[in-house]
Amino acid sequence: MNDRTPDQELARRVAVSQDAAAFAEIVRRHEGPIRAFLRRLMTGDNAAADDLAQETFLAAYQKMYTFKGNAKLGTWLHTIAYRQFIGLKRKHTWLQVMAEVPEDGQDGGQAVQAEILARQLMSQLNEEDRACMTLSYAVGMSHADISAVVGQPVGSIKARIHRAKIKLHKWLENHDHTLQTPASAQETQHAG
């Protein structure tokens, strides 16, 4: 399978002839972002997030014939993943949203602090706002793509993200937290 084969062509091959190699390439390209998205939506249960990722790709394979190419394949897959999450959430009301575990190579102390703060911040938002914020800032989707994933108008997505940012800034101010980038943290260390 050619790495340059467009996603739409791969999807067409899966839909028309159940091309396993084309589907394997789709999974290879999109598994990381889908898994990361679901891990951000699940509270500390990476195994359940990974299971949802598998269910997402199984559902995508079974419904590939419905993919029309009006949106990017990644957006369509995120939509399926979000619906899988909402379905699980309805079944298990005890689930909460969290941030993804920090990557290897980060400073351990800072990574743990960032993880704790991210969990606290995400817990301040409702499910829809968490999904919008995660899709916007962690996945890097446009408002139009987020709209397609969560099934709400673009204006509603913009308003959700704006209100969520205000809420999170207020929470940070009320709890005497500041957000530091790695560069500003180094400057603070060198100044002292």
C-alpha positions as CSV (number, residue, x, y, z in Angstrom):
1,M,0.0,0.0,0.0
2,N,1.4,3.4,-1.0
3,D,1.7,5.9,1.9
4,R,0.6,8.6,-0.6
5,T,-2.7,6.9,-1.4
6,P,-5.4,9.4,-0.4
7,D,-7.6,8.5,2.5
8,Q,-10.7,8.8,0.2
9,E,-9.3,6.2,-2.2
10,L,-8.5,3.8,0.7
11,A,-12.0,4.3,2.0
12,R,-13.4,3.6,-1.4
13,R,-11.4,0.3,-1.7
14,V,-12.7,-0.8,1.7
15,A,-16.3,0.1,0.9
16,V,-16.3,-1.5,-2.5
17,S,-14.2,-4.6,-2.0
18,Q,-13.5,-4.9,1.7
19,D,-9.8,-4.4,0.9
20,A,-8.0,-5.5,4.1
21,A,-4.7,-3.8,3.1
22,A,-6.4,-0.5,2.5
23,F,-8.2,-0.8,5.9
24,A,-4.9,-1.6,7.6
25,E,-3.4,1.6,6.1
26,I,-6.4,3.6,7.4
27,V,-5.9,2.2,10.9
28,R,-2.1,2.8,10.7
29,R,-2.7,6.5,9.8
30,H,-5.5,7.2,12.2
31,E,-5.1,4.9,15.2
32,G,-2.8,7.2,17.1
33,P,-5.0,10.3,16.9
34,I,-8.2,8.3,17.6
35,R,-6.6,6.5,20.6
36,A,-5.3,9.8,22.0
37,F,-8.7,11.5,21.6
38,L,-10.4,8.7,23.5
39,R,-7.8,8.6,26.2
40,R,-8.4,12.3,26.8
41,L,-12.1,11.6,27.1
42,M,-11.8,8.7,29.5
43,T,-10.9,9.1,33.2
44,G,-7.8,7.1,33.9
45,D,-9.1,4.1,32.0
46,N,-6.7,3.7,29.1
47,A,-7.7,0.1,28.5
48,A,-11.3,1.1,28.0
49,A,-10.2,3.9,25.7
50,D,-8.2,1.4,23.7
51,D,-11.2,-0.9,23.5
52,L,-13.3,2.1,22.3
53,A,-10.6,2.8,19.6
54,Q,-10.9,-0.9,18.4
55,E,-14.7,-0.6,18.4
56,T,-14.4,2.7,16.5
57,F,-12.4,1.0,13.7
58,L,-14.7,-2.0,13.7
59,A,-17.7,0.3,13.2
60,A,-15.8,2.3,10.6
61,Y,-15.0,-0.9,8.7
62,Q,-18.7,-2.1,8.8
63,K,-20.0,1.4,7.8
64,M,-17.3,2.5,5.3
65,Y,-19.9,2.4,2.5
66,T,-21.6,5.4,4.3
67,F,-18.5,7.5,4.1
68,K,-19.2,10.0,1.3
69,G,-16.0,12.0,1.4
70,N,-17.7,15.3,2.3
71,A,-15.5,15.6,5.3
72,K,-11.9,14.3,5.9
73,L,-11.7,10.6,6.8
74,G,-10.1,11.6,10.1
75,T,-13.1,13.8,11.0
76,W,-15.5,10.9,10.1
77,L,-13.5,8.6,12.4
78,H,-13.4,11.1,15.2
79,T,-17.2,11.3,14.9
80,I,-17.5,7.5,15.2
81,A,-15.1,7.6,18.2
82,Y,-17.1,10.4,19.9
83,R,-20.4,8.4,19.4
84,Q,-18.7,5.3,20.8
85,F,-17.7,7.3,23.9
86,I,-21.2,8.8,24.3
87,G,-22.7,5.4,24.0
88,L,-20.3,4.0,26.7
89,K,-21.0,7.1,28.9
90,R,-24.7,6.4,28.7
91,K,-24.1,2.8,29.8
92,H,-21.6,3.7,32.6
93,T,-22.5,7.1,34.2
94,W,-19.4,6.8,36.5
95,L,-17.0,7.7,33.6
96,Q,-15.3,11.1,33.7
97,V,-13.0,12.9,31.2
98,M,-9.3,13.4,31.7
99,A,-6.2,14.5,30.0
100,E,-3.8,12.1,28.2
101,V,-0.8,10.8,30.2
102,P,2.3,12.9,29.4
103,E,4.7,11.5,26.8
104,D,8.0,9.9,27.7
105,G,11.0,12.2,27.9
106,Q,9.2,15.0,29.9
107,D,10.4,16.1,33.3
108,G,8.8,13.6,35.7
109,G,7.8,16.2,38.3
110,Q,6.4,18.7,35.8
111,A,4.7,15.9,33.9
112,V,2.9,14.7,37.0
113,Q,1.9,18.3,38.0
114,A,0.7,18.9,34.4
115,E,-1.3,15.7,34.5
116,I,-3.0,16.5,37.8
117,L,-3.8,20.1,36.7
118,A,-5.1,18.8,33.3
119,R,-7.4,16.4,35.1
120,Q,-8.7,19.1,37.4
121,L,-9.3,21.5,34.5
122,M,-11.1,18.9,32.4
123,S,-13.3,17.9,35.3
124,Q,-14.6,21.4,35.4
125,L,-16.3,21.1,32.0
126,N,-19.3,19.1,30.8
127,E,-18.8,16.3,28.3
128,E,-19.6,18.3,25.2
129,D,-17.3,21.1,26.2
130,R,-14.5,18.7,27.0
131,A,-14.9,17.0,23.6
132,C,-14.8,20.4,21.8
133,M,-11.8,21.6,23.7
134,T,-9.9,18.3,23.2
135,L,-10.8,18.2,19.5
136,S,-9.7,21.8,19.1
137,Y,-6.5,21.9,21.2
138,A,-5.3,18.3,21.4
139,V,-6.4,17.1,18.0
140,G,-6.1,20.4,16.2
141,M,-9.4,20.3,14.4
142,S,-11.1,23.3,12.8
143,H,-14.4,24.5,14.2
144,A,-16.1,23.1,11.1
145,D,-14.6,19.6,11.6
146,I,-15.6,19.7,15.3
147,S,-19.1,20.6,14.3
148,A,-19.2,17.5,12.1
149,V,-17.9,15.3,14.9
150,V,-20.3,16.5,17.7
151,G,-23.2,17.3,15.4
152,Q,-23.7,20.9,16.4
153,P,-23.5,24.1,14.4
154,V,-20.2,25.9,14.0
155,G,-21.4,28.9,16.0
156,S,-22.3,26.6,18.9
157,I,-18.8,25.1,18.8
158,K,-17.2,28.5,18.9
159,A,-19.4,29.5,21.8
160,R,-18.7,26.3,23.7
161,I,-14.9,26.7,23.3
162,H,-15.1,30.4,24.3
163,R,-17.1,29.7,27.4
164,A,-14.9,26.7,28.3
165,K,-11.8,28.8,28.1
166,I,-13.3,31.5,30.3
167,K,-14.4,28.9,32.8
168,L,-11.0,27.4,32.9
169,H,-9.2,30.7,33.2
170,K,-11.5,31.7,36.1
171,W,-10.9,28.3,37.8
172,L,-7.1,28.8,37.5
173,E,-7.4,32.3,38.9
174,N,-9.6,31.2,41.8
175,H,-7.2,28.3,42.6
176,D,-4.1,30.4,42.4
177,H,-2.7,28.5,39.4
178,T,-0.7,29.7,36.5
179,L,0.1,27.9,33.3
180,Q,3.8,27.9,32.4
181,T,5.3,26.8,29.2
182,P,8.6,24.9,29.4
183,A,10.4,28.1,28.2
184,S,8.9,30.2,31.0
185,A,9.6,27.6,33.6
186,Q,13.3,27.6,32.6
187,E,13.4,31.4,32.7
188,T,11.9,31.2,36.3
189,Q,14.6,28.7,37.3
190,H,17.4,30.7,35.8
191,A,16.2,33.9,37.4
192,G,16.2,32.4,40.9
